[in-house]
Amino acid sequence: MSEEVQTGLIRISDDVVATIAGLAALETPGIAAMSGGISEGLAKRLSGKNVQRGVTVEVGQVEAAIDLRVIVNYGSKIQEVCRDLQENVRDAVENMTGLTVVEVNVKVEGVAFREEEAATVITEEPNRVK
């Protein structure tokens, strides 16, 4: 018969989970960047805390819920990219923390163009006013 010995409580910080989720998100093909909102920037300035850009988490004793705000690459299939994103973030957080991720919500807030394409489009556009 095995005896369980509890030595103390393990609590994983919201910031740690947010960092893991943010890094996993940025490693997902089709994701250009995370999107930080105005209220998040204000909260960072007022509290002095290092808020993970574009990631909001709620962490309990055994579960976590994650909200992501992202910018996708132009030409990507948004539904596929977001499903991959949800899976990658869930896997990373669950594997590293042992928490059960109950939901990963994704809000696409923008589309990013490649810089070379944007520069080419701008330079090739004819002058409209003379």
N, C-alpha and C positions, 0 to 999 in steps of 0.2 A: 504494500500500500504506500503510495507516495504522499508526501506531506507538502502542502503548498505554504510557502513562506512569503508573506508580503512585506517588502522592505520600505515601501513608500509609494507615493503617487507619481506617475509620469504625466506631465502636461506639456503638450506641444503648442508653442506660440502660434497665434494667427499669422504673424509675420513670416514664420518659417514655412507654414503651409502655403502662404501667398507667394513666397519666393520660389518654392518648388513648382507650383502651378504656373507661374510666369515663365520660368525657364523651360518647362515642358511645352508651353504654348509657343514660345519663340522657336523651338526646334521642330515644330510641325510645318511640313511643306505647305506653302500657300499663305502662311501668315506672315505679313510684312512687319507688323509692329503691334504693340499693345497701345490702347488709347486711354489716356488719362483725362477725366472730366474736369470741369471747372470746380465743382465742389470738392473733388479730391485734392486739387492743388491748394485750395483754400484751407482744407483740413490740415494739410502738410505744413503750411505756413503758420497756422494758429497753434497746432499742437507740438510742432518741432519733431514729430515722429517721421520715420522714414516709411512712407506709405508705398506699397508695391503698386506701380503704375498699371492701371487697367485690371486689377484683380481685387475682388472683395471676397472674403471668406468668413464663414461662421464655423467655428470648431467647438465641438462638444467633447465629452469624455471618450466616445468611441466612433463618432460620425463627424463628417464635414460636408458643408455645402459651399460650392464655389461659383462665383459669377465672374465672367470674363468679358471685357470690352476690347475688341480687336479691329485691326485694319487688315484686309486681305489683299493679295496681289491681283492686279487686273488680269483677267483671262482665266482665273481659277474658278472651278465649280464650287460656289459658296457652300452649298449643302454638303458636298463631300468633304471639303476642307473642315467645316465645322464639326462634322461627325468624327473625323480623324482627330481633331483638336480635343473633343470631349473624351475620346478613348485614351489619348496620350496623357492628358492631365489626370484622369482617373487612375490610370496605371501607375504613373509616377508618384502621386500622392499616397496611394494605397501601399505600394511597394516600399516606399521610404519611411512612412510613418506608422503603418499598421492600422490607420483609421479607415473606416468604411466611407467612401464618398457616395452620398445619397443623391446628389445632383450636381451637374456641371451645366450652368446656363451660359449661353454665348449670345452676345449682342454685337453684330457687325456694325461698326460706326463709320467705316470709310473704305475706300478702294485706293490702293497705291499703284502708281504707274512707275515703270522703270525710268530712271533718270535719263538714260540715253534716248529712249523713245520720246519723252517729254521735250527734251532739248531739240530733237529732230523735228518734231511737230511744230514747235515754236519757230524755228529758223526757216522752215519750208513754207510757212504760211505767207501768202502774198500780202503786200501792204494794202490796207483798205482806205487809208486816208493819205492824200498827197498834198 
